[in-house]
Amino acid sequence: MNRIPPLIGATLAASAALAFAASLMLGPVAIHPAALFVPGPELHGDAATLIMREIRLPRALLALLIGAALGASGAALQGFLRNPLAEPGVIGVSAWAALGAVIALYTGLSAAMPLALPLLAIGAALLAAGLLYALAGRASILTLILAGVALSSLAGALTALVLNLSPNPFAAQEIVFWLMGSLTDRSLLHVALAAPFILAGLMLLLFAARALDVLTLGEEAAASLGVDLARLRWQVVLGTALGVGAATAVAGVIGFVGLVVPHLLRPVLGHRPRLLVPMSALGGGLLLLLADIAVRLVTPGAELKLGVVTALVGAPFFLWLVLRSRGGAG
């Protein structure tokens, strides 16, 4: 059993690297990934390098980073809440990040200053984490979940209100399209903005993974073994807020990755968060790279939104999990 995780890790890493290379090569014109470093002959000199660096590389990097943030957050939350149906949306961070971006679009700030949208979205995600702390404090896990659901519902209601009040139908359409989630037309500036938050969130979740392993024994047993439950809670919440908030800030709402990936890995890794969190980061990056490749291949003329594809795959998977858990309970 000890040899399985390294093998799985190597397989996931190699698969993600191949998917990353495929994402770089995929487009209307075939360009070798080496064009990142050396001007290619396909488009007469520097044009191939420009397309690779300014269009395809940011898209592939964001798919990898966002998938890793969503996958690791899902595994950490499932371990912390001890609920296999938990996913990053349960604490309301993604809904508030989406609300921040919608406000930027509604007020026109995003048109006046392109960075306003991701900055407001990240700020709203951190605000959600602060509100969650104020509401739940050191209360029980059930209170944390209820506070997250309440915050998510409030953010959804405010987003609907903004759409309802939008006087410009084109602005409303832009908001709806953004909420569907996509990596189209993202630049290295978006990568530079999101990457520090996502990486910081991933580090917090990875540091929390060993304590989450102990938590599987129960809260009382974990506390008796020296786990600081209050610190663990906010490591998980803040790590998720940073990673998922930044991901939503630059790509819109992309759901179900954090739910699906840990379940796909659990049959071979077991229920140990110490293994699931880092492996889910790799698996999430791989899954989102493959999904982004799929949206470009299925309808190349009118590209599907990435969030729509993940929802179409994830929603039936979620229903299957619910039916399976009901069958197990019976």
C-alpha positions as CSV (number, residue, x, y, z in Angstrom):
1,M,0.0,0.0,0.0
2,N,2.9,2.4,0.7
3,R,4.0,2.1,-2.9
4,I,0.6,3.2,-4.4
5,P,0.6,6.9,-3.6
6,P,4.0,7.7,-5.3
7,L,2.9,5.7,-8.3
8,I,-0.4,7.6,-8.4
9,G,1.3,10.9,-7.9
10,A,3.8,10.2,-10.7
11,T,0.9,9.1,-13.0
12,L,-1.1,12.2,-12.2
13,A,1.9,14.5,-12.7
14,A,2.8,12.9,-16.0
15,S,-0.8,13.1,-17.2
16,A,-1.1,16.7,-16.2
17,A,2.2,17.5,-18.0
18,L,0.9,15.8,-21.2
19,A,-2.5,17.6,-20.9
20,F,-0.6,20.9,-20.4
21,A,1.4,20.4,-23.5
22,A,-1.7,19.4,-25.5
23,S,-3.5,22.6,-24.3
24,L,-0.5,24.6,-25.6
25,M,-0.7,22.9,-29.0
26,L,-4.4,23.1,-29.4
27,G,-5.7,26.0,-31.6
28,P,-6.7,27.0,-35.1
29,V,-3.0,26.8,-36.0
30,A,-0.7,24.0,-34.9
31,I,2.2,25.3,-32.9
32,H,4.9,23.3,-31.2
33,P,5.3,24.0,-27.4
34,A,8.9,24.8,-28.1
35,A,7.7,28.1,-29.6
36,L,7.5,29.3,-26.0
37,F,11.2,29.7,-26.1
38,V,12.2,29.6,-29.8
39,P,10.3,31.5,-32.6
40,G,8.6,28.8,-34.7
41,P,8.5,28.6,-38.4
42,E,4.7,28.0,-38.5
43,L,3.7,31.6,-38.4
44,H,6.8,33.3,-39.8
45,G,9.0,34.1,-36.8
46,D,7.8,35.7,-33.6
47,A,4.1,35.4,-34.3
48,A,4.0,31.8,-33.1
49,T,5.9,32.7,-29.9
50,L,3.5,35.6,-29.3
51,I,0.4,33.5,-29.7
52,M,1.9,30.8,-27.4
53,R,3.0,33.2,-24.7
54,E,0.1,35.6,-24.7
55,I,-2.9,33.4,-25.5
56,R,-2.3,29.7,-24.9
57,L,0.2,29.7,-22.0
58,P,-2.0,31.8,-19.7
59,R,-5.0,29.6,-20.4
60,A,-3.1,26.4,-19.6
61,L,-1.5,27.8,-16.5
62,L,-4.8,29.0,-15.1
63,A,-6.5,25.7,-15.8
64,L,-3.8,23.9,-13.9
65,L,-3.8,26.4,-11.0
66,I,-7.6,26.7,-10.7
67,G,-8.1,22.9,-10.9
68,A,-5.5,22.4,-8.2
69,A,-7.2,25.0,-5.9
70,L,-10.6,23.5,-6.4
71,G,-9.5,19.9,-6.0
72,A,-7.4,20.5,-2.9
73,S,-10.1,22.6,-1.4
74,G,-12.7,19.9,-2.0
75,A,-10.6,17.2,-0.4
76,A,-9.7,19.4,2.6
77,L,-13.4,20.4,3.2
78,Q,-14.6,16.8,2.9
79,G,-12.0,15.8,5.5
80,F,-12.7,18.6,7.8
81,L,-16.5,18.5,7.7
82,R,-16.4,14.7,7.5
83,N,-19.0,14.9,4.7
84,P,-18.3,13.3,1.3
85,L,-20.7,15.6,-0.3
86,A,-18.9,18.8,0.8
87,E,-17.3,21.1,-1.8
88,P,-15.8,24.6,-1.9
89,G,-19.2,26.3,-2.5
90,V,-20.4,25.1,0.9
91,I,-18.7,27.9,2.8
92,G,-20.0,30.6,0.4
93,V,-16.6,31.8,-0.8
94,S,-17.1,31.2,-4.5
95,A,-20.6,32.9,-4.4
96,W,-19.1,36.0,-2.8
97,A,-16.2,36.1,-5.3
98,A,-18.8,35.9,-8.1
99,L,-20.7,38.7,-6.5
100,G,-17.6,40.9,-6.3
101,A,-17.0,40.4,-10.0
102,V,-20.6,41.0,-10.9
103,I,-20.5,44.4,-9.1
104,A,-17.4,45.3,-11.0
105,L,-19.2,44.5,-14.3
106,Y,-22.4,46.3,-13.2
107,T,-20.8,49.5,-12.1
108,G,-18.5,49.7,-15.2
109,L,-15.3,49.5,-13.1
110,S,-14.2,46.5,-15.1
111,A,-14.3,48.5,-18.3
112,A,-12.5,51.5,-16.8
113,M,-9.9,49.3,-15.1
114,P,-9.5,45.7,-16.2
115,L,-8.0,44.7,-12.9
116,A,-11.0,45.9,-11.0
117,L,-12.9,42.7,-11.7
118,P,-10.4,40.2,-10.2
119,L,-9.5,42.6,-7.4
120,L,-13.1,43.1,-6.3
121,A,-13.8,39.3,-6.6
122,I,-10.8,38.4,-4.4
123,G,-11.7,41.1,-1.9
124,A,-15.3,39.8,-1.7
125,A,-14.0,36.2,-1.2
126,L,-11.9,37.4,1.8
127,L,-14.9,39.4,3.1
128,A,-16.9,36.1,3.0
129,A,-14.2,34.4,5.1
130,G,-14.3,37.2,7.6
131,L,-18.1,37.1,7.8
132,L,-17.9,33.3,8.2
133,Y,-15.5,33.8,11.2
134,A,-17.8,36.4,12.7
135,L,-20.9,34.2,12.3
136,A,-19.4,30.8,13.3
137,G,-16.5,31.8,15.5
138,R,-15.5,28.8,17.5
139,A,-18.9,27.1,17.2
140,S,-19.6,23.6,15.9
141,I,-19.0,22.3,12.4
142,L,-22.7,22.3,11.9
143,T,-22.9,26.0,12.7
144,L,-20.0,26.6,10.2
145,I,-21.9,24.8,7.5
146,L,-25.2,26.7,8.2
147,A,-23.3,30.0,8.2
148,G,-21.7,29.1,4.8
149,V,-25.1,28.1,3.3
150,A,-26.6,31.4,4.6
151,L,-23.7,33.5,3.1
152,S,-23.9,31.6,-0.2
153,S,-27.7,32.2,-0.4
154,L,-27.2,35.9,0.4
155,A,-24.6,36.3,-2.3
156,G,-26.8,34.5,-4.8
157,A,-29.7,36.8,-3.9
158,L,-27.5,39.9,-4.3
159,T,-26.2,38.7,-7.6
160,A,-29.8,38.2,-8.8
161,L,-30.6,41.7,-7.6
162,V,-27.8,43.2,-9.6
163,L,-28.9,41.3,-12.7
164,N,-32.5,42.5,-12.1
165,L,-31.4,46.1,-11.8
166,S,-29.0,46.2,-14.7
167,P,-30.3,48.8,-17.1
168,N,-28.1,47.7,-20.0
169,P,-29.0,44.3,-21.5
170,F,-25.5,44.0,-22.9
171,A,-24.1,44.4,-19.4
172,A,-26.5,41.7,-18.1
173,Q,-25.5,39.4,-20.9
174,E,-21.8,39.9,-20.1
175,I,-22.5,39.2,-16.4
176,V,-24.3,35.9,-17.3
177,F,-21.6,34.8,-19.6
178,W,-18.9,35.6,-17.0
179,L,-20.9,33.6,-14.4
180,M,-20.8,30.5,-16.6
181,G,-17.0,30.3,-16.2
182,S,-14.4,30.4,-18.9
183,L,-10.6,30.7,-19.5
184,T,-11.0,32.4,-22.9
185,D,-9.0,35.6,-23.4
186,R,-7.1,35.4,-20.1
187,S,-3.6,36.9,-20.0
188,L,-0.4,36.5,-18.0
189,L,-1.7,39.5,-16.0
190,H,-4.5,37.3,-14.7
191,V,-2.1,34.6,-13.9
192,A,0.2,37.0,-12.0
193,L,-2.8,38.2,-10.0
194,A,-4.4,34.9,-9.2
195,A,-1.3,32.7,-8.7
196,P,0.0,34.2,-5.4
197,F,-3.4,33.8,-3.7
198,I,-3.9,30.3,-5.1
199,L,-0.5,29.1,-4.1
200,A,-0.9,30.6,-0.6
201,G,-4.2,28.8,-0.3
202,L,-2.7,25.5,-1.5
203,M,0.1,25.8,1.1
204,L,-2.4,26.3,3.9
205,L,-4.4,23.3,2.9
206,L,-1.3,21.1,2.5
207,F,-0.1,22.1,6.0
208,A,-3.5,21.2,7.3
209,A,-3.6,17.8,5.7
210,R,-1.8,15.9,8.5
211,A,-4.1,17.4,11.2
212,L,-7.1,16.4,9.0
213,D,-5.8,12.8,9.1
214,V,-6.0,12.9,12.9
215,L,-9.4,14.5,12.8
216,T,-10.8,11.3,11.1
217,L,-10.6,9.8,14.6
218,G,-13.1,12.4,15.9
219,E,-12.9,15.9,17.4
220,E,-12.3,14.7,21.0
221,A,-9.6,12.2,19.9
222,A,-7.9,14.8,17.7
223,A,-7.9,17.4,20.5
224,S,-6.4,14.9,22.9
225,L,-3.6,14.2,20.4
226,G,-2.7,17.8,20.3
227,V,-4.6,19.1,17.2
228,D,-5.7,22.7,17.6
229,L,-9.2,22.5,16.1
230,A,-9.7,26.3,16.0
231,R,-6.5,26.8,14.1
232,L,-7.2,23.8,11.8
233,R,-10.7,25.3,11.0
234,W,-9.3,28.6,9.9
235,Q,-6.4,27.0,8.0
236,V,-9.0,25.1,5.9
237,V,-11.4,28.1,5.6
238,L,-8.7,30.6,4.7
239,G,-6.9,28.3,2.4
240,T,-10.2,27.6,0.5
241,A,-11.1,31.3,0.5
242,L,-7.7,32.3,-1.0
243,G,-7.6,29.5,-3.6
244,V,-11.3,29.4,-4.7
245,G,-11.7,33.1,-4.4
246,A,-8.8,33.9,-6.7
247,A,-9.9,31.1,-9.1
248,T,-13.4,32.6,-9.3
249,A,-12.0,36.0,-9.7
250,V,-10.2,35.3,-12.9
251,A,-12.3,32.5,-14.5
252,G,-15.9,32.9,-13.2
253,V,-17.8,30.1,-11.5
254,I,-16.5,26.6,-12.1
255,G,-18.2,24.1,-10.0
256,F,-18.1,20.4,-9.0
257,V,-14.3,19.9,-9.6
258,G,-13.8,19.9,-5.8
259,L,-16.6,17.4,-5.4
260,V,-15.7,15.0,-8.1
261,V,-11.9,14.7,-7.9
262,P,-11.5,13.5,-4.3
263,H,-14.2,10.8,-5.0
264,L,-12.3,9.6,-8.1
265,L,-9.1,9.2,-6.1
266,R,-10.6,7.8,-2.8
267,P,-11.0,4.2,-4.1
268,V,-7.2,4.0,-4.6
269,L,-5.9,6.3,-1.9
270,G,-8.4,5.6,0.9
271,H,-9.9,8.2,3.1
272,R,-6.7,9.8,4.4
273,P,-6.6,13.6,3.8
274,R,-2.8,13.6,4.1
275,L,-2.8,11.8,0.7
276,L,-6.0,13.1,-0.8
277,V,-5.3,16.8,-0.5
278,P,-2.1,16.9,-2.5
279,M,-3.3,14.2,-5.0
280,S,-6.6,16.0,-5.4
281,A,-4.6,19.2,-6.3
282,L,-2.8,17.2,-9.1
283,G,-6.1,15.5,-10.1
284,G,-8.0,18.8,-10.2
285,G,-5.4,20.4,-12.4
286,L,-5.5,17.5,-14.8
287,L,-9.3,17.4,-14.9
288,L,-9.7,21.1,-15.6
289,L,-7.0,20.9,-18.3
290,L,-8.9,18.1,-20.0
291,A,-12.2,19.9,-19.6
292,D,-10.7,23.1,-21.2
293,I,-9.4,21.0,-24.1
294,A,-12.8,19.4,-24.5
295,V,-14.6,22.7,-24.7
296,R,-12.3,23.7,-27.6
297,L,-12.7,20.5,-29.5
298,V,-16.5,19.8,-29.1
299,T,-17.7,23.2,-30.6
300,P,-14.6,25.0,-32.1
301,G,-16.8,27.7,-33.8
302,A,-18.8,28.6,-30.7
303,E,-16.8,27.6,-27.7
304,L,-18.7,26.1,-24.7
305,K,-18.3,27.7,-21.3
306,L,-16.0,25.7,-19.0
307,G,-18.3,26.1,-16.0
308,V,-21.2,24.7,-18.1
309,V,-19.2,21.6,-19.0
310,T,-18.1,20.9,-15.4
311,A,-21.7,21.3,-14.2
312,L,-23.0,18.9,-16.9
313,V,-20.5,16.3,-15.7
314,G,-20.6,17.1,-12.0
315,A,-24.3,17.4,-11.4
316,P,-25.1,13.8,-12.4
317,F,-22.1,12.6,-10.4
318,F,-23.4,14.5,-7.4
319,L,-26.9,12.9,-7.8
320,W,-25.2,9.5,-8.1
321,L,-23.3,10.1,-4.8
322,V,-26.6,11.1,-3.1
323,L,-28.4,7.9,-4.3
324,R,-25.4,5.8,-3.3
325,S,-25.3,7.3,0.2
326,R,-29.0,6.8,0.6
327,G,-28.6,3.2,-0.5
328,G,-25.8,2.7,2.0
329,A,-28.0,4.3,4.8
330,G,-30.8,1.9,3.9
